[in-house]
Amino acid sequence: MTRACDLTGKKVQFGHNVSKANNKTKRKFIPNIQSITFKSEILNQNLRLNVAASSVRTVSKYGGIDEFLIRTKCKELSPKAKKYQKVIKKLSEKN
């Protein structure tokens, strides 16, 4: 499993620990990736995605995974999420 969010694209960043004496040592900023199962109302199935904890809050703010995928631009999503987005948009336009 890569350390990247399937929905927002958050991934590992690099930086420095800075001490009081201003010594800099390298470190990683790792996103809080969780394997989450979302319930899709349009597809009538469960979607299992590797998502950052902050992305879970964003999805709930939009009102569910279906609304989030409909509103999000395609370039920000992982290939797995893009497939779901394409199908959800197609089915939502029919209804």
C-alpha contacts under 8 A as a table, 3 or more apart, distances in Angstrom:
res1	aa1	res2	aa2	distance
3	R	11	K	5.77
3	R	12	V	6.48
3	R	30	I	7.43
3	R	31	P	7.21
3	R	33	I	6.76
4	A	9	G	5.91
4	A	10	K	5.43
4	A	11	K	4.26
4	A	12	V	7.10
4	A	31	P	7.51
4	A	33	I	7.16
4	A	50	N	7.63
4	A	51	V	7.65
4	A	52	A	7.81
5	C	8	T	5.73
5	C	9	G	4.83
5	C	10	K	5.17
5	C	11	K	6.54
5	C	33	I	6.58
5	C	50	N	5.83
5	C	51	V	4.60
5	C	52	A	5.42
5	C	55	S	7.97
5	C	78	S	7.89
6	D	9	G	5.88
6	D	49	L	6.40
6	D	50	N	5.70
6	D	51	V	5.68
6	D	77	L	6.06
6	D	78	S	4.93
6	D	80	K	7.37
6	D	81	A	6.39
7	L	51	V	6.46
7	L	55	S	6.97
7	L	76	E	7.09
7	L	77	L	5.08
7	L	78	S	6.47
7	L	81	A	6.65
8	T	55	S	6.67
8	T	76	E	5.93
8	T	77	L	6.16
9	G	76	E	6.15
9	G	77	L	6.38
9	G	78	S	6.99
10	K	31	P	6.89
10	K	52	A	7.35
11	K	30	I	7.03
11	K	31	P	6.27
12	V	28	K	6.67
12	V	29	F	5.72
12	V	30	I	4.86
12	V	31	P	6.36
13	Q	28	K	5.86
13	Q	29	F	5.06
13	Q	30	I	6.72
14	F	26	K	7.37
14	F	27	R	6.00
14	F	28	K	4.66
14	F	29	F	5.96
15	G	26	K	5.92
15	G	27	R	5.52
15	G	28	K	6.26
15	G	29	F	7.33
16	H	24	K	5.59
16	H	25	T	5.23
16	H	26	K	4.56
16	H	27	R	5.37
16	H	28	K	7.97
17	N	23	N	7.88
17	N	24	K	5.54
17	N	25	T	5.24
17	N	26	K	6.31
17	N	27	R	6.35
18	V	21	A	7.91
18	V	22	N	5.48
18	V	23	N	5.59
18	V	24	K	4.77
18	V	25	T	6.84
19	S	22	N	4.93
19	S	23	N	5.26
19	S	24	K	6.71
20	K	23	N	7.42
31	P	52	A	6.31
32	N	52	A	5.20
32	N	53	A	5.80
33	I	50	N	6.25
33	I	51	V	5.32
33	I	52	A	4.32
33	I	53	A	6.45
34	Q	50	N	5.55
34	Q	51	V	5.36
34	Q	52	A	6.01
34	Q	53	A	6.76
35	S	48	R	6.90
35	S	49	L	5.77
35	S	50	N	4.42
35	S	51	V	6.22
36	I	48	R	5.69
36	I	49	L	5.52
36	I	50	N	6.17
36	I	51	V	6.57
37	T	46	N	6.13
37	T	47	L	5.38
37	T	48	R	4.29
37	T	49	L	6.36
38	F	46	N	5.56
38	F	47	L	5.05
38	F	48	R	6.35
38	F	49	L	7.77
38	F	65	I	6.60
39	K	44	N	7.41
39	K	45	Q	6.14
39	K	46	N	4.60
39	K	47	L	6.28
39	K	65	I	7.35
40	S	43	L	5.47
40	S	44	N	5.59
40	S	45	Q	5.63
40	S	46	N	5.99
40	S	47	L	6.86
40	S	64	G	7.73
40	S	65	I	6.36
40	S	66	D	6.06
41	E	44	N	5.08
41	E	45	Q	7.34
41	E	66	D	7.10
42	I	66	D	6.97
42	I	88	I	6.58
42	I	91	L	7.10
42	I	92	S	7.16
43	L	88	I	6.91
49	L	81	A	7.95
51	V	55	S	6.27
51	V	56	V	6.94
52	A	55	S	5.18
52	A	56	V	6.72
53	A	56	V	5.23
53	A	57	R	6.85
54	S	57	R	5.30
54	S	58	T	6.48
55	S	58	T	4.85
55	S	59	V	6.14
56	V	59	V	5.15
56	V	60	S	6.34
57	R	60	S	5.20
57	R	61	K	6.16
58	T	61	K	4.97
58	T	62	Y	6.41
59	V	62	Y	5.24
59	V	63	G	6.46
59	V	64	G	5.48
59	V	65	I	5.78
59	V	68	F	5.77
60	S	63	G	5.01
60	S	64	G	5.38
60	S	65	I	7.70
61	K	64	G	7.59
62	Y	65	I	7.80
62	Y	67	E	6.03
62	Y	68	F	5.63
63	G	67	E	6.26
63	G	68	F	7.39
64	G	67	E	5.68
64	G	68	F	6.33
65	I	68	F	5.04
65	I	69	L	6.11
66	D	69	L	5.36
66	D	70	I	6.22
66	D	85	Q	8.00
66	D	88	I	6.83
67	E	70	I	5.11
67	E	71	R	6.22
68	F	71	R	5.40
68	F	72	T	6.02
69	L	72	T	5.29
69	L	81	A	7.95
69	L	84	Y	7.89
69	L	85	Q	5.33
69	L	88	I	7.69
70	I	85	Q	6.54
70	I	88	I	7.22
70	I	89	K	6.01
72	T	76	E	7.47
73	K	76	E	5.99
73	K	77	L	7.50
74	C	77	L	5.66
74	C	82	K	6.44
77	L	80	K	7.97
77	L	81	A	5.79
77	L	82	K	5.95
78	S	81	A	5.23
78	S	82	K	6.11
79	P	82	K	4.97
79	P	83	K	6.45
80	K	83	K	5.46
80	K	84	Y	6.80
81	A	84	Y	5.14
81	A	85	Q	6.07
82	K	85	Q	4.91
82	K	86	K	6.13
83	K	86	K	5.28
83	K	87	V	6.50
84	Y	87	V	5.33
84	Y	88	I	6.07
85	Q	88	I	5.13
85	Q	89	K	6.01
86	K	89	K	5.35
86	K	90	K	6.25
87	V	90	K	5.16
87	V	91	L	6.21
88	I	91	L	5.20
88	I	92	S	5.96
89	K	92	S	5.13
89	K	93	E	6.19
90	K	93	E	5.42
90	K	94	K	6.67
91	L	94	K	5.28
91	L	95	N	6.69
92	S	95	N	5.34
